[in-house]
Amino acid sequence: MQNTIIASISKRGGGLDNAGGLSHALGLSRSAFTLAEVLITLGIIGVVAAMTLPAIIQKNNDKQIITGLKKTYSILSQALIKAQLTYGFVDTWEYDTSDANQGTTPQNMKKVFETIEPELKVLKVCEDRPGCWHKGKSKNLNGDNITMRDSVGIGSSILIFKLADGTNISMDDFSIDLSNFGINYNKSGYVFWIDANGDKKPNTVGRDIFAFALTNKGLVPAGIDVKDCTKDKGFIPGVTCTSRIFLEGKIEH
């Protein structure tokens, strides 16, 4: 039918070159976007992108942080298990900090680290001094500084080391129970603060810095015995969410 119409138009002299006449005869209308319409469309696309891209980027960053965290946990946990072949079961370890002063690393801590070091790809070791931790202060989940020790690490009388993949770890010991970390363990224990993305920001507990304690159950995440880390935040807001983030594999605050 359409071919018949086109042939009829051609016989009348309209010709196939007459695009306007042909479109009119076929009942078609010419459609085109005006400059204003194009600009409006691009503006809408820009607004949507501005609203969604940060969330997508953040989600991707969080995924990388958690992947790195789990990798570091696995390596560190295995190294600490092997350390018990030298020092015996963790409950028998010495945590004497009588020689510890801010700016120094306790001898017992050094001994433990020297045992696990061969199992780790360590790039640099810092005995309670800057150089193995990110520059600036670490923050809690509320955005407050958690230590006055700029660029050193978390805790006092600590040992900090940087792995070859850029992960920073601050090793501290607690001579009291670990209830402040949301862990039901009434003995002394070493705490490992893992900055999963190294020197990169946000350098915040509960976002990219997570605490794990060495107990008779192995290396356990802070908050393992806490039901709701948003209510029971521990002594540092965000620290008890380590367990939920580690087990669920997502960061949601």
Rosetta blueprint (number, residue, H / E / L):
1 M L
2 Q H
3 N H
4 T H
5 I H
6 I H
7 A H
8 S H
9 I H
10 S H
11 K H
12 R L
13 G L
14 G L
15 G L
16 L L
17 D L
18 N L
19 A H
20 G H
21 G H
22 L H
23 S H
24 H H
25 A H
26 L L
27 G L
28 L L
29 S L
30 R L
31 S L
32 A L
33 F L
34 T L
35 L H
36 A H
37 E H
38 V H
39 L H
40 I H
41 T H
42 L H
43 G H
44 I H
45 I H
46 G H
47 V H
48 V H
49 A H
50 A H
51 M H
52 T H
53 L H
54 P H
55 A H
56 I H
57 I H
58 Q H
59 K H
60 N H
61 N H
62 D H
63 K H
64 Q H
65 I H
66 I H
67 T H
68 G H
69 L H
70 K H
71 K H
72 T H
73 Y H
74 S H
75 I H
76 L H
77 S H
78 Q H
79 A H
80 L H
81 I H
82 K H
83 A H
84 Q H
85 L H
86 T H
87 Y H
88 G L
89 F L
90 V H
91 D H
92 T H
93 W L
94 E L
95 Y L
96 D L
97 T L
98 S L
99 D L
100 A L
101 N L
102 Q L
103 G L
104 T L
105 T L
106 P L
107 Q H
108 N H
109 M H
110 K H
111 K H
112 V H
113 F H
114 E H
115 T H
116 I H
117 E H
118 P H
119 E H
120 L L
121 K L
122 V E
123 L E
124 K E
125 V E
126 C E
127 E L
128 D L
129 R L
130 P L
131 G L
132 C L
133 W L
134 H L
135 K L
136 G L
137 K L
138 S L
139 K E
140 N L
141 L L
142 N L
143 G L
144 D L
145 N E
146 I L
147 T L
148 M L
149 R L
150 D L
151 S L
152 V L
153 G L
154 I L
155 G L
156 S L
157 S L
158 I L
159 L E
160 I E
161 F E
162 K E
163 L E
164 A L
165 D L
166 G L
167 T L
168 N E
169 I E
170 S E
171 M E
172 D E
173 D E
174 F E
175 S L
176 I L
177 D L
178 L L
179 S H
180 N H
181 F H
182 G L
183 I L
184 N L
185 Y L
186 N L
187 K L
188 S L
189 G E
190 Y E
191 V E
192 F E
193 W E
194 I E
195 D E
196 A L
197 N L
198 G L
199 D L
200 K L
201 K L
202 P L
203 N L
204 T E
205 V E
206 G L
207 R L
208 D L
209 I E
210 F E
211 A E
212 F E
213 A E
214 L E
215 T E
216 N L
217 K L
218 G E
219 L E
220 V E
221 P E
222 A L
223 G L
224 I L
225 D L
226 V L
227 K L
228 D L
229 C L
230 T L
231 K L
232 D L
233 K L
234 G L
235 F L
236 I L
237 P L
238 G L
239 V H
240 T H
241 C H
242 T H
243 S H
244 R H
245 I H
246 F H
247 L H
248 E H
249 G L
250 K L
251 I L
252 E L
253 H L
